[in-house]
Amino acid sequence: MAIDHPPLPYPKEALAPVISAATLEFHWGKHHKAYVDNANRLLEGTPWAEAAPEAVMKATFGEAAHGAIFNNVAQAWNHTFYWHSLKPNGGGRPTGPVADLINAAWGSYDAFAEALKQAGIGQFGSGWAWLVLDGETLKVTRTPNAENPLVHGQKPLLTIDVWEHAYYLDYQNRRPDYLAAVIEKLLNWDFANANLGR
Ligand code: MN3
């Protein structure tokens, strides 16, 4: 199964001013595309050439000999998931079943939002902040580099990219400001509910 580079689910200008068209032009058009191209090149001729990306991630995670395959396949997956984790005029309080699970886990939306922001701030260097389903409970987690919660048996519901290329053109070094704005204005709760699947 070739790894694909799907179009953004909205126009490049649609997330401004939180995330500019220039950031999406580079982030989706160059960074994400490079991961997809590298993943397909690296997978060619391996036992995983026809495998689903989730299966490739689980098979190669933590295997030093397959580090490049894991990194590029996971980065391709993570970026597609990230684009869908955002939407124009999103953010703020969740709706649907995920709202009840957030209240059960954190007591309030505000406590959840702060936990997600702190996960992104606390990820030293490159990585991701996630909302995941772990068993029957929602958790906020963070992963370094390309790592994806699927390899730990968790189900991703939403993610925020905290690599510098995600925010540097718009926020320079102000990662907390980027996180706050994305959480307040862009998170796609419809996508979170669809991933929750209940
Ligand atoms: Mn990125």
Boltz pocket constraint, residues with backbone or C-beta under 6 A from the ligand:
constraints:
  - pocket:
      binder: B
      contacts: [[A, 27], [A, 31], [A, 79], [A, 161], [A, 163], [A, 165], [A, 166]]
      max_distance: 6.0
